[in-house]
Each structure stands twice: as C-alpha cells, then as structure tokens.
Amino acid sequence: MSEPMAGSVARRMFQLLEPVHLVTFYAEEPSAALVELGLRDNYWDGYFAGRAGPLGLVPSEVVHALFYNFADGEVARHIPRVWTVTTPEAAVVARQRGSAAALRRILGDLADSPELANAADLLTTAALGAPTEGRAMYAAHRALPIPDEPVARLWHAGTLLREHRGDGHIAALVTEGVGGAEAHMLHGLSEGTPARKFGRVHHLPAARLDEVVRGLQARGLLDAAEALTDEGRATKARIEAHTDRLAAAPYDALGAADLERLEADLAPIAGRLDAVGSR
C-alpha cells in the first residue's frame, strides 16, 4: 500500500474507531466502575488509573513522559496515590467492564448484531498485527488478555489501535518539536477554539500560557493576535499526515475485502455513538 493510501485508510479508521473508545471518557459506567474500587469521584483518578494500569506500578514521571500532553505535576497528583487504593490489574478490569457496559447501553440492538461481532474480530486481527517497537503504550495494552465477549473485544481492539496511533502521534509531535501544551493550542485553534481556551490548557497559570503562546509566536506558528499563521497550519497538517502514516501498519494485516467489510460494519456503530457523544 502506498504511503498516501495507507494514510487515508488510517484516517478513515480513526474516524470510525474514535467514537468506540470515547465512551471511556464521557459515559458514566467507566467512571462509576473505577470509583467502586475506592478511587475519588473526581474523574482524573479514574482516568490515570485506568489508562496507566497496563503499565503497572511505574513512577509518575514515566506516565507523564508516555502520556506526553499533561502539564508538569498533573500526573503526580494521581499517581502513585491511586495505587494505595487499588491495583493496576483491578483498574484495567474495571475500565474495560465499564466501557463495555456503556457501549452495550448506547448501541442497543447493534450490540448483539453479527456485524459488531465481525468488526470486533477484524479489529482484533488488525490490533495484533503491528510491531510494538517504539510503541510503549500500545505494547502495554497489547499484553492484556483479549476479551471473549464481542462488545468488550471491540472496545479492547479499538483501544489498542488508539494507543498505537497515540504513540505515533507523539513521535510526529516530537519530530516537529511541538510539546504537549503547544499541541493542545494548535489543535484548539485548528478547531476554532482560542489558543488559551482549549479544555486541556485553559486551567494552566497565566504565566505558563503566556510562555507557550510566546514560544509558538517566536517560531512563526501564531501571529500577534494568537491565530494560526500559514506555517502554523502547515505544521499542524504535517503532524496529522505523519500520524496517519505511522498509524497505518495494523491495517496491513487485513486484505482489501476485509477492510471494506470492516468499514461497512463500523459505520452504523460509529454513527450511533457519535449521535450520543455529541449531545
């Protein structure tokens, strides 16, 4: 598969798969399952315990490095504290159980459809088909057991592919010299959100936001009005294109017919999840 074609496949699959994984972040069931372990009901305890769980008992500095896009000190407010309350293994199980329950509730009749079961099988083939070298988050999640139940298997495979893509996205950001806070500003601006108002940076101290903005301006990525320049838009486009190319390898495990069937099976699933998630 040529690089442009591979990137196009990876982009289409990202658009179809992202709704599957996003239930983990907006639905009640995953957060509730993690709170049941004794974690504080503040969302972020569950987020860090669930997503970092596959890494085991690593220091907060390791999680900060691998997640890439959190401000200094944010991870340390939760890790290792969450591991005084529960274990990584329990957090992984709770996150998966809650996410599968949320998917089943939202998808309704689609949850028991042969199309979903087929999509789960094809996605699992793709999710297990890429090299792990240089992909720490992907490798950690790939070491987890594969669920038997189709809805849970769909979520698990989608999560593997999301973490694989995320590892590649960080590589693309590092290549462009774009840090975590800078990446959020560039993304927010590309989506029409002012640089300082994007959800993942707006809470930072004003001095830190000033520092990030000035750095982007010095590189010619933002203008004096804190809007994207032509170079800023070009940099964002390069990052996305590089990310797509790096995310394509798993789909080499599927033939053209399987890819076509997978996209057809995922389309109604993603549509229903999008309809709920956008509310």
N, C-alpha and C positions, 0 to 999 in steps of 0.2 A: 504494500500500500504506500503510495506517495505521501510525502510529509503533509501537503495541503489537504489531501483526502483524509489522512489519519487524524489531523487536527479537526477537520469537520465532523468526523464520527465522534471524537471525544467531546466536542462541544454539544452535539445533539444529545449524547448520552448524559452529559452533565445536566442539561435542562430537564431531561426526563427523570433523572435519579435524585436530583436535589430535593424535590418535594417529599420523596420517600424518607430521607434522613431528617428533614427539618422538623418532623413531628417530635423528634427528641428534644427540640428546643422550645416549641410553643405549646405542645399538648400537656394536659395536666397529668396524665398517667405516668410518664417517666419521672417527673419531679416528685410525684407522690411516692413512687416506689423507692426512690432514693431517700426521701425523708423518713420513710418507715424503717430505714436502717439506723436511725438516730441522728442523721445529719440535720443541721439547722435548715429551717424552711426559708432560705434566702436566695434560692436558685443557684448561686455560684458554687456553694459547697457541692451540690449535686453535679453541676457541670464538670468541675475539676475532678471529682471522684470518679464519675462515670467515664469521662473521656481519657483520663490519665490512668485509669485502673489497669488496662492491658500492659502498661509499662512496669507495674509492680511498685515496690517501695523505693522509688528513686527520689532524690532530693528535689526541692522546688526549683533549683537552678536548672536542672535537666528538663523539667516540664516547661519552664519559661523558654528555654532555648528551642525546644521542639515545637511548641505552640506558636512561637515567634511574635505574635501580634498583641501581646499584653504589655501594659506599662510596667516599669520596674516596681516590684513589690506586690503586684496584684496576685500572682500565683502564691506567693508566700503567705498571704492572708488565709489560705485554704489548705495548702499542702506544706507540712505533713499533718496539720491538725485533723483533717478528715480521717486519717489512718489511726488516730487514737479512738475513733468512734466505731469504725467498721474496717473491713479489709478490701483490698483491690478486687479480689475474686468476687466478693459479695456485691460490690458496686457494679461490676461488669454484668453480673446476672440480673440485678435489679434494673439497670438501664435497658438491657435487651427486653426484659419482660414487660416493662412499662411502655417501651416504644412499640412492641408488637401489639400490645393491647390497644394503644392509641390508633395504630394503623387499622386494626380489625374494626374498631368502632367507626372510624371515619369512612372506611371503604365499604362497609356493609356487605351486600351480596357479592361484591367483587373479591372479597377476602377468600371466598371458597370457590372461586372460579378456576377452571383449568388453565386459563390464560395467566393468572397470577402464579400458579404453581410452575408453569413452563418458564415464565420470566424469572422466577427465583432460581430455577435450575440453570438457565443460561447465564444469568448474572453470576452465579457461583462459579461456573466454569471460567468466566472472564476474570472474576476477582481473584482466583487462584492461579491465574496464568501469567502474571508479570514477575520479573525479577524483584527481589527485596533489597538488593544492594543500594545503599544510599537512601533508603526509604524507611526510616526508623519507626514512624507512626504506623505505616502500612504493615511493616513486619511484625510489630507488636500485636496488632489486631488480627493479623493472619495466623498467629499462633493460637488463637482462641478456637474452641470447638465450633463446628458448623452445626447450627440448629437443624433438627429434623422437620419441624413444623414449617409449612411453606411461607407464612407471613413473617415469622421470625427469620427464616432463611433469606427472604427478600430484603429485610432490613439489614441483616448482617452483611450480605453481599454488597448492598448499596453503601454501607458504612465503610467496608474495605476499600471500595472504589473511590469513595470521597476522601479517605485518608491518603490513598495513593496519589490522588490528584493534589491534595493539600501539600504533600511532601514536594511534589514537582513545582507547585506554585511558589513555595518558599525558595526553591532553587532559582526560579525565574526572578524573584524579588532580589535575592542576594546578587545575582548576576547584574542586575540593573542598579545595585547599590541603594535599594529602597528599603528602609526599615519598616517595622510594624505600624507605628503611628502614621508614618508617611503613606503607607499603603492604604490605610483607612481613609485618609484625607483624599487621596487620588480616587479611590473608589466612590466615596461620597460625592465628590464633585462630578464624576462621570455619570452619577445617577441624579444629579440636580440638587444635592444637599450641600449647603455651605461647608467649607473646609472644617470649621470649628464646631459644627453642629452634628456631625455624624455620630451615631449612637455609641460607638466604641471609643471615642476620644473626647466627647464633649465634657465629660466629668473631670478631665485632667486639669491641673492647675494652669491658670492663665499664662504663667511664665513658661511652662512646658509647651503649651500650644503655640505661643509666640516663637519659641525656639524651632519647632517643627516647621511652622509656616516660613520663617526666615530661611531655613535650610532649603526648602523647596523653591523659594524665590531666588536664592543665590544660584541654584542650578538651572534656573530658567524654566522650571516646570509650572510655577504660578506667577501671575503678574501682580502688579501693585494692588489690585482690587481683590486679590486672593482667588482669582479664577484660573482655570487651566489655560496654559498657553498652547500653541501648536505643538511644541516639544513635549509638554505635559501629556497631551492627548496621544502623541506618538509613542511616548514611553509606556503609557497605560496599555495601548494597543499591542506593543511588543510583548509586554508581560503576559497578557491574555493569550496571545498567539503561541508564545513559548510554553505556557502552561498547558494549552490544548495539545501541543505536540508531545509533551512529556507525559500526558495522561492517556495517550493512545495505545500503549503497549498491551494492556489487558485484553483489548478487543481483537488483537491478532489471534487469540485463541478461538475465535468464532468465525465461521465462514460467512459469506455474503448472505446466504439464505437465513441463517440463524440470526444475524444482525437485523435483517429486515423483519423477521418474526418477533424478535425481542422489542424492537421499537414499536411495532403494532400492538403488542401485548401491554407495554408500559404506558402507552398514550392515554387510555381511559383511566388508569390508576393515577397517573400524574395529574390529569385533568381534575379528578375528584379531590385530590389532596390540595391542589392549587386553589380550588374554589373555597375550601375551608380555611386554608392558611392565609388567604388574602383578606379575610374578614377582620 
